[in-house]
């Protein structure tokens, strides 16, 4: 699961990886969401029709660049963390 630090610190990388899967998302939409997890999930749901569970599963499966700390993934991200 993503945590707040990863989402904030890796926002540009995440955007690129998400656009690989869901290419209909625009840069303007990403700017509006600006790293807010629940809004981010909602945006993807609206654009793709996929369930929250499917989106979160995909986000959890993202392979990060070489300096990512996998131990940080053990934290759960909520809107309060942002």
Jmol script that loads the backbone (N, CA, C; Angstrom):
load data "model"
ATOM      1  N   UNK A   1       0.846  -1.189   0.000  1.00  0.00           N
ATOM      2  CA  UNK A   1       0.000   0.000   0.000  1.00  0.00           C
ATOM      3  C   UNK A   1       0.887   1.246   0.000  1.00  0.00           C
ATOM      4  N   UNK A   2       0.462   2.244  -0.692  1.00  0.00           N
ATOM      5  CA  UNK A   2       1.191   3.505  -0.705  1.00  0.00           C
ATOM      6  C   UNK A   2       1.097   4.176   0.652  1.00  0.00           C
ATOM      7  N   UNK A   3       2.114   4.923   1.011  1.00  0.00           N
ATOM      8  CA  UNK A   3       2.000   5.761   2.203  1.00  0.00           C
ATOM      9  C   UNK A   3       2.161   7.210   1.782  1.00  0.00           C
ATOM     10  N   UNK A   4       1.882   8.129   2.705  1.00  0.00           N
ATOM     11  CA  UNK A   4       1.870   9.558   2.381  1.00  0.00           C
ATOM     12  C   UNK A   4       3.223  10.036   1.868  1.00  0.00           C
ATOM     13  N   UNK A   5       4.305   9.569   2.472  1.00  0.00           N
ATOM     14  CA  UNK A   5       5.638  10.000   2.045  1.00  0.00           C
ATOM     15  C   UNK A   5       5.931   9.571   0.613  1.00  0.00           C
ATOM     16  N   UNK A   6       5.559   8.343   0.286  1.00  0.00           N
ATOM     17  CA  UNK A   6       5.799   7.854  -1.070  1.00  0.00           C
ATOM     18  C   UNK A   6       4.956   8.643  -2.057  1.00  0.00           C
ATOM     19  N   UNK A   7       3.688   8.854  -1.729  1.00  0.00           N
ATOM     20  CA  UNK A   7       2.828   9.585  -2.653  1.00  0.00           C
ATOM     21  C   UNK A   7       3.334  10.996  -2.883  1.00  0.00           C
ATOM     22  N   UNK A   8       3.732  11.670  -1.820  1.00  0.00           N
ATOM     23  CA  UNK A   8       4.240  13.040  -1.970  1.00  0.00           C
ATOM     24  C   UNK A   8       5.608  13.049  -2.664  1.00  0.00           C
ATOM     25  N   UNK A   9       6.503  12.207  -2.199  1.00  0.00           N
ATOM     26  CA  UNK A   9       7.866  12.215  -2.709  1.00  0.00           C
ATOM     27  C   UNK A   9       8.005  11.642  -4.095  1.00  0.00           C
ATOM     28  N   UNK A  10       7.109  10.809  -4.467  1.00  0.00           N
ATOM     29  CA  UNK A  10       7.190  10.116  -5.759  1.00  0.00           C
ATOM     30  C   UNK A  10       6.039  10.484  -6.689  1.00  0.00           C
ATOM     31  N   UNK A  11       5.408  11.625  -6.450  1.00  0.00           N
ATOM     32  CA  UNK A  11       4.217  12.008  -7.208  1.00  0.00           C
ATOM     33  C   UNK A  11       4.485  11.990  -8.712  1.00  0.00           C
ATOM     34  N   UNK A  12       5.597  12.563  -9.174  1.00  0.00           N
ATOM     35  CA  UNK A  12       5.881  12.596 -10.610  1.00  0.00           C
ATOM     36  C   UNK A  12       6.099  11.193 -11.166  1.00  0.00           C
ATOM     37  N   UNK A  13       6.820  10.376 -10.423  1.00  0.00           N
ATOM     38  CA  UNK A  13       7.051   9.004 -10.872  1.00  0.00           C
ATOM     39  C   UNK A  13       5.737   8.230 -10.909  1.00  0.00           C
ATOM     40  N   UNK A  14       4.923   8.414  -9.877  1.00  0.00           N
ATOM     41  CA  UNK A  14       3.634   7.725  -9.820  1.00  0.00           C
ATOM     42  C   UNK A  14       2.757   8.153 -10.990  1.00  0.00           C
ATOM     43  N   UNK A  15       2.736   9.451 -11.279  1.00  0.00           N
ATOM     44  CA  UNK A  15       1.940   9.945 -12.406  1.00  0.00           C
ATOM     45  C   UNK A  15       2.319   9.225 -13.693  1.00  0.00           C
ATOM     46  N   UNK A  16       3.594   9.106 -13.924  1.00  0.00           N
ATOM     47  CA  UNK A  16       4.050   8.433 -15.142  1.00  0.00           C
ATOM     48  C   UNK A  16       3.626   6.981 -15.190  1.00  0.00           C
ATOM     49  N   UNK A  17       3.758   6.300 -14.079  1.00  0.00           N
ATOM     50  CA  UNK A  17       3.392   4.888 -14.034  1.00  0.00           C
ATOM     51  C   UNK A  17       1.883   4.703 -14.171  1.00  0.00           C
ATOM     52  N   UNK A  18       1.109   5.600 -13.581  1.00  0.00           N
ATOM     53  CA  UNK A  18      -0.348   5.520 -13.697  1.00  0.00           C
ATOM     54  C   UNK A  18      -0.773   5.811 -15.136  1.00  0.00           C
ATOM     55  N   UNK A  19      -0.113   6.764 -15.775  1.00  0.00           N
ATOM     56  CA  UNK A  19      -0.459   7.085 -17.163  1.00  0.00           C
ATOM     57  C   UNK A  19      -0.130   5.926 -18.105  1.00  0.00           C
ATOM     58  N   UNK A  20       0.829   5.087 -17.732  1.00  0.00           N
ATOM     59  CA  UNK A  20       1.121   3.904 -18.544  1.00  0.00           C
ATOM     60  C   UNK A  20      -0.093   2.983 -18.592  1.00  0.00           C
ATOM     61  N   UNK A  21      -0.785   2.871 -17.463  1.00  0.00           N
ATOM     62  CA  UNK A  21      -1.959   1.985 -17.390  1.00  0.00           C
ATOM     63  C   UNK A  21      -3.224   2.708 -17.822  1.00  0.00           C
ATOM     64  N   UNK A  22      -3.419   3.923 -17.325  1.00  0.00           N
ATOM     65  CA  UNK A  22      -4.642   4.679 -17.587  1.00  0.00           C
ATOM     66  C   UNK A  22      -4.274   5.948 -18.352  1.00  0.00           C
ATOM     67  N   UNK A  23      -4.016   5.815 -19.628  1.00  0.00           N
ATOM     68  CA  UNK A  23      -3.526   6.905 -20.451  1.00  0.00           C
ATOM     69  C   UNK A  23      -4.510   8.037 -20.685  1.00  0.00           C
ATOM     70  N   UNK A  24      -5.789   7.836 -20.337  1.00  0.00           N
ATOM     71  CA  UNK A  24      -6.787   8.890 -20.533  1.00  0.00           C
ATOM     72  C   UNK A  24      -6.668  10.012 -19.509  1.00  0.00           C
ATOM     73  N   UNK A  25      -5.911   9.800 -18.457  1.00  0.00           N
ATOM     74  CA  UNK A  25      -5.761  10.832 -17.432  1.00  0.00           C
ATOM     75  C   UNK A  25      -4.889  11.960 -17.977  1.00  0.00           C
ATOM     76  N   UNK A  26      -5.323  13.183 -17.739  1.00  0.00           N
ATOM     77  CA  UNK A  26      -4.599  14.338 -18.282  1.00  0.00           C
ATOM     78  C   UNK A  26      -3.703  14.977 -17.219  1.00  0.00           C
ATOM     79  N   UNK A  27      -2.745  15.745 -17.689  1.00  0.00           N
ATOM     80  CA  UNK A  27      -1.864  16.470 -16.768  1.00  0.00           C
ATOM     81  C   UNK A  27      -2.671  17.458 -15.926  1.00  0.00           C
ATOM     82  N   UNK A  28      -3.679  18.080 -16.516  1.00  0.00           N
ATOM     83  CA  UNK A  28      -4.527  18.999 -15.759  1.00  0.00           C
ATOM     84  C   UNK A  28      -5.242  18.279 -14.623  1.00  0.00           C
ATOM     85  N   UNK A  29      -5.718  17.077 -14.872  1.00  0.00           N
ATOM     86  CA  UNK A  29      -6.388  16.306 -13.815  1.00  0.00           C
ATOM     87  C   UNK A  29      -5.416  15.944 -12.701  1.00  0.00           C
ATOM     88  N   UNK A  30      -4.208  15.588 -13.078  1.00  0.00           N
ATOM     89  CA  UNK A  30      -3.194  15.296 -12.062  1.00  0.00           C
ATOM     90  C   UNK A  30      -2.881  16.533 -11.227  1.00  0.00           C
ATOM     91  N   UNK A  31      -2.845  17.695 -11.872  1.00  0.00           N
ATOM     92  CA  UNK A  31      -2.575  18.932 -11.128  1.00  0.00           C
ATOM     93  C   UNK A  31      -3.685  19.225 -10.124  1.00  0.00           C
ATOM     94  N   UNK A  32      -4.932  18.984 -10.493  1.00  0.00           N
ATOM     95  CA  UNK A  32      -6.058  19.225  -9.588  1.00  0.00           C
ATOM     96  C   UNK A  32      -5.972  18.298  -8.381  1.00  0.00           C
ATOM     97  N   UNK A  33      -5.652  17.046  -8.611  1.00  0.00           N
ATOM     98  CA  UNK A  33      -5.560  16.061  -7.524  1.00  0.00           C
ATOM     99  C   UNK A  33      -4.358  16.354  -6.638  1.00  0.00           C
ATOM    100  N   UNK A  34      -3.231  16.698  -7.239  1.00  0.00           N
ATOM    101  CA  UNK A  34      -2.007  17.108  -6.550  1.00  0.00           C
ATOM    102  C   UNK A  34      -1.625  16.252  -5.345  1.00  0.00           C
ATOM    103  N   UNK A  35      -1.626  14.934  -5.515  1.00  0.00           N
ATOM    104  CA  UNK A  35      -1.130  14.044  -4.476  1.00  0.00           C
ATOM    105  C   UNK A  35      -2.135  13.670  -3.395  1.00  0.00           C
ATOM    106  N   UNK A  36      -3.354  14.101  -3.496  1.00  0.00           N
ATOM    107  CA  UNK A  36      -4.374  13.747  -2.496  1.00  0.00           C
ATOM    108  C   UNK A  36      -4.942  12.372  -2.839  1.00  0.00           C
ATOM    109  N   UNK A  37      -4.688  11.414  -1.975  1.00  0.00           N
ATOM    110  CA  UNK A  37      -4.949  10.007  -2.270  1.00  0.00           C
ATOM    111  C   UNK A  37      -6.396   9.727  -2.645  1.00  0.00           C
ATOM    112  N   UNK A  38      -7.349  10.112  -1.809  1.00  0.00           N
ATOM    113  CA  UNK A  38      -8.746   9.792  -2.095  1.00  0.00           C
ATOM    114  C   UNK A  38      -9.225  10.459  -3.378  1.00  0.00           C
ATOM    115  N   UNK A  39      -8.798  11.684  -3.611  1.00  0.00           N
ATOM    116  CA  UNK A  39      -9.159  12.364  -4.853  1.00  0.00           C
ATOM    117  C   UNK A  39      -8.512  11.681  -6.052  1.00  0.00           C
ATOM    118  N   UNK A  40      -7.300  11.213  -5.860  1.00  0.00           N
ATOM    119  CA  UNK A  40      -6.581  10.495  -6.904  1.00  0.00           C
ATOM    120  C   UNK A  40      -7.328   9.219  -7.294  1.00  0.00           C
ATOM    121  N   UNK A  41      -7.723   8.446  -6.292  1.00  0.00           N
ATOM    122  CA  UNK A  41      -8.476   7.216  -6.545  1.00  0.00           C
ATOM    123  C   UNK A  41      -9.801   7.551  -7.236  1.00  0.00           C
ATOM    124  N   UNK A  42     -10.503   8.574  -6.733  1.00  0.00           N
ATOM    125  CA  UNK A  42     -11.773   8.980  -7.324  1.00  0.00           C
ATOM    126  C   UNK A  42     -11.635   9.396  -8.780  1.00  0.00           C
ATOM    127  N   UNK A  43     -10.575  10.116  -9.088  1.00  0.00           N
ATOM    128  CA  UNK A  43     -10.313  10.524 -10.466  1.00  0.00           C
ATOM    129  C   UNK A  43     -10.177   9.300 -11.368  1.00  0.00           C
ATOM    130  N   UNK A  44      -9.379   8.343 -10.941  1.00  0.00           N
ATOM    131  CA  UNK A  44      -9.174   7.137 -11.749  1.00  0.00           C
ATOM    132  C   UNK A  44     -10.489   6.377 -11.894  1.00  0.00           C
ATOM    133  N   UNK A  45     -11.268   6.285 -10.811  1.00  0.00           N
ATOM    134  CA  UNK A  45     -12.566   5.607 -10.886  1.00  0.00           C
ATOM    135  C   UNK A  45     -13.478   6.281 -11.914  1.00  0.00           C
ATOM    136  N   UNK A  46     -13.578   7.597 -11.852  1.00  0.00           N
ATOM    137  CA  UNK A  46     -14.454   8.325 -12.781  1.00  0.00           C
ATOM    138  C   UNK A  46     -14.023   8.136 -14.233  1.00  0.00           C
ATOM    139  N   UNK A  47     -12.727   8.172 -14.462  1.00  0.00           N
ATOM    140  CA  UNK A  47     -12.222   8.089 -15.828  1.00  0.00           C
ATOM    141  C   UNK A  47     -12.260   6.676 -16.402  1.00  0.00           C
ATOM    142  N   UNK A  48     -12.096   5.669 -15.531  1.00  0.00           N
ATOM    143  CA  UNK A  48     -11.951   4.306 -16.039  1.00  0.00           C
ATOM    144  C   UNK A  48     -13.123   3.387 -15.714  1.00  0.00           C
ATOM    145  N   UNK A  49     -13.897   3.723 -14.685  1.00  0.00           N
ATOM    146  CA  UNK A  49     -14.975   2.847 -14.260  1.00  0.00           C
ATOM    147  C   UNK A  49     -14.501   1.669 -13.418  1.00  0.00           C
ATOM    148  N   UNK A  50     -13.208   1.627 -13.121  1.00  0.00           N
ATOM    149  CA  UNK A  50     -12.672   0.526 -12.308  1.00  0.00           C
ATOM    150  C   UNK A  50     -13.032   0.723 -10.843  1.00  0.00           C
ATOM    151  N   UNK A  51     -13.031  -0.364 -10.096  1.00  0.00           N
ATOM    152  CA  UNK A  51     -13.346  -0.292  -8.675  1.00  0.00           C
ATOM    153  C   UNK A  51     -12.163   0.249  -7.895  1.00  0.00           C
ATOM    154  N   UNK A  52     -12.456   0.783  -6.734  1.00  0.00           N
ATOM    155  CA  UNK A  52     -11.397   1.274  -5.847  1.00  0.00           C
ATOM    156  C   UNK A  52     -10.406   0.155  -5.534  1.00  0.00           C
ATOM    157  N   UNK A  53     -10.943  -1.036  -5.285  1.00  0.00           N
ATOM    158  CA  UNK A  53     -10.085  -2.175  -4.940  1.00  0.00           C
ATOM    159  C   UNK A  53      -9.121  -2.503  -6.075  1.00  0.00           C
ATOM    160  N   UNK A  54      -9.615  -2.489  -7.307  1.00  0.00           N
ATOM    161  CA  UNK A  54      -8.754  -2.794  -8.461  1.00  0.00           C
ATOM    162  C   UNK A  54      -7.678  -1.720  -8.630  1.00  0.00           C
ATOM    163  N   UNK A  55      -8.058  -0.474  -8.423  1.00  0.00           N
ATOM    164  CA  UNK A  55      -7.098   0.619  -8.551  1.00  0.00           C
ATOM    165  C   UNK A  55      -6.028   0.516  -7.475  1.00  0.00           C
ATOM    166  N   UNK A  56      -6.448   0.298  -6.238  1.00  0.00           N
ATOM    167  CA  UNK A  56      -5.474   0.185  -5.139  1.00  0.00           C
ATOM    168  C   UNK A  56      -4.560  -1.014  -5.329  1.00  0.00           C
ATOM    169  N   UNK A  57      -5.101  -2.101  -5.857  1.00  0.00           N
ATOM    170  CA  UNK A  57      -4.270  -3.278  -6.118  1.00  0.00           C
ATOM    171  C   UNK A  57      -3.198  -2.942  -7.154  1.00  0.00           C
ATOM    172  N   UNK A  58      -3.587  -2.232  -8.202  1.00  0.00           N
ATOM    173  CA  UNK A  58      -2.603  -1.849  -9.211  1.00  0.00           C
ATOM    174  C   UNK A  58      -1.557  -0.901  -8.622  1.00  0.00           C
ATOM    175  N   UNK A  59      -2.004   0.091  -7.867  1.00  0.00           N
ATOM    176  CA  UNK A  59      -1.065   1.042  -7.267  1.00  0.00           C
ATOM    177  C   UNK A  59      -0.087   0.341  -6.340  1.00  0.00           C
ATOM    178  N   UNK A  60      -0.567  -0.661  -5.615  1.00  0.00           N
ATOM    179  CA  UNK A  60       0.307  -1.404  -4.702  1.00  0.00           C
ATOM    180  C   UNK A  60       1.332  -2.242  -5.451  1.00  0.00           C
ATOM    181  N   UNK A  61       1.024  -2.581  -6.694  1.00  0.00           N
ATOM    182  CA  UNK A  61       1.926  -3.446  -7.467  1.00  0.00           C
ATOM    183  C   UNK A  61       2.991  -2.657  -8.230  1.00  0.00           C
ATOM    184  N   UNK A  62       2.940  -1.347  -8.162  1.00  0.00           N
ATOM    185  CA  UNK A  62       3.887  -0.522  -8.916  1.00  0.00           C
ATOM    186  C   UNK A  62       5.317  -0.773  -8.454  1.00  0.00           C
ATOM    187  N   UNK A  63       6.184  -0.956  -9.407  1.00  0.00           N
ATOM    188  CA  UNK A  63       7.612  -1.130  -9.138  1.00  0.00           C
ATOM    189  C   UNK A  63       8.271   0.243  -9.194  1.00  0.00           C
ATOM    190  N   UNK A  64       8.917   0.628  -8.102  1.00  0.00           N
ATOM    191  CA  UNK A  64       9.531   1.943  -7.991  1.00  0.00           C
ATOM    192  C   UNK A  64      10.967   1.892  -8.446  1.00  0.00           C
ATOM    193  N   UNK A  65      11.540   3.059  -8.639  1.00  0.00           N
ATOM    194  CA  UNK A  65      12.944   3.146  -9.026  1.00  0.00           C
ATOM    195  C   UNK A  65      13.821   2.548  -7.928  1.00  0.00           C
ATOM    196  N   UNK A  66      15.068   2.343  -8.222  1.00  0.00           N
ATOM    197  CA  UNK A  66      15.999   1.586  -7.380  1.00  0.00           C
ATOM    198  C   UNK A  66      16.157   2.096  -5.959  1.00  0.00           C
ATOM    199  N   UNK A  67      15.873   3.360  -5.671  1.00  0.00           N
ATOM    200  CA  UNK A  67      16.116   3.860  -4.324  1.00  0.00           C
ATOM    201  C   UNK A  67      14.872   3.833  -3.433  1.00  0.00           C
ATOM    202  N   UNK A  68      13.828   3.160  -3.861  1.00  0.00           N
ATOM    203  CA  UNK A  68      12.622   3.049  -3.050  1.00  0.00           C
ATOM    204  C   UNK A  68      12.861   2.148  -1.846  1.00  0.00           C
ATOM    205  N   UNK A  69      12.320   2.548  -0.690  1.00  0.00           N
ATOM    206  CA  UNK A  69      12.442   1.763   0.539  1.00  0.00           C
ATOM    207  C   UNK A  69      11.193   0.911   0.714  1.00  0.00           C
ATOM    208  N   UNK A  70      11.254  -0.406   0.431  1.00  0.00           N
ATOM    209  CA  UNK A  70      10.069  -1.252   0.520  1.00  0.00           C
ATOM    210  C   UNK A  70       9.486  -1.312   1.926  1.00  0.00           C
ATOM    211  N   UNK A  71      10.279  -1.081   2.940  1.00  0.00           N
ATOM    212  CA  UNK A  71       9.764  -1.108   4.314  1.00  0.00           C
ATOM    213  C   UNK A  71       8.727  -0.009   4.530  1.00  0.00           C
ATOM    214  N   UNK A  72       8.821   1.063   3.789  1.00  0.00           N
ATOM    215  CA  UNK A  72       7.868   2.166   3.924  1.00  0.00           C
ATOM    216  C   UNK A  72       6.479   1.774   3.441  1.00  0.00           C
ATOM    217  N   UNK A  73       6.367   0.734   2.638  1.00  0.00           N
ATOM    218  CA  UNK A  73       5.077   0.315   2.100  1.00  0.00           C
ATOM    219  C   UNK A  73       4.162  -0.296   3.154  1.00  0.00           C
ATOM    220  N   UNK A  74       4.659  -0.567   4.317  1.00  0.00           N
ATOM    221  CA  UNK A  74       3.844  -1.202   5.348  1.00  0.00           C
ATOM    222  C   UNK A  74       2.868  -0.237   6.005  1.00  0.00           C
ATOM    223  N   UNK A  75       2.956   1.035   5.686  1.00  0.00           N
ATOM    224  CA  UNK A  75       2.060   2.019   6.249  1.00  0.00           C
ATOM    225  C   UNK A  75       0.879   2.222   5.325  1.00  0.00           C
ATOM    226  N   UNK A  76      -0.287   2.482   5.899  1.00  0.00           N
ATOM    227  CA  UNK A  76      -1.490   2.723   5.111  1.00  0.00           C
ATOM    228  C   UNK A  76      -1.662   4.215   4.919  1.00  0.00           C
ATOM    229  N   UNK A  77      -2.024   4.613   3.720  1.00  0.00           N
ATOM    230  CA  UNK A  77      -2.222   6.016   3.401  1.00  0.00           C
ATOM    231  C   UNK A  77      -3.682   6.373   3.534  1.00  0.00           C
ATOM    232  N   UNK A  78      -3.957   7.456   4.224  1.00  0.00           N
ATOM    233  CA  UNK A  78      -5.304   8.005   4.299  1.00  0.00           C
ATOM    234  C   UNK A  78      -5.228   9.463   3.901  1.00  0.00           C
ATOM    235  N   UNK A  79      -6.372  10.071   3.650  1.00  0.00           N
ATOM    236  CA  UNK A  79      -6.396  11.484   3.283  1.00  0.00           C
ATOM    237  C   UNK A  79      -5.821  12.341   4.421  1.00  0.00           C
ATOM    238  N   UNK A  80      -5.962  11.890   5.673  1.00  0.00           N
ATOM    239  CA  UNK A  80      -5.425  12.634   6.817  1.00  0.00           C
ATOM    240  C   UNK A  80      -3.913  12.728   6.795  1.00  0.00           C
ATOM    241  N   UNK A  81      -3.267  11.743   6.145  1.00  0.00           N
ATOM    242  CA  UNK A  81      -1.803  11.737   6.073  1.00  0.00           C
ATOM    243  C   UNK A  81      -1.275  12.805   5.138  1.00  0.00           C
ATOM    244  N   UNK A  82      -2.118  13.292   4.257  1.00  0.00           N
ATOM    245  CA  UNK A  82      -1.664  14.241   3.244  1.00  0.00           C
ATOM    246  C   UNK A  82      -1.783  15.599   3.755  1.00  0.00           C
TER     247      UNK A  82
END
end "model"
wireframe off; spacefill off
backbone 0.3
color backbone group
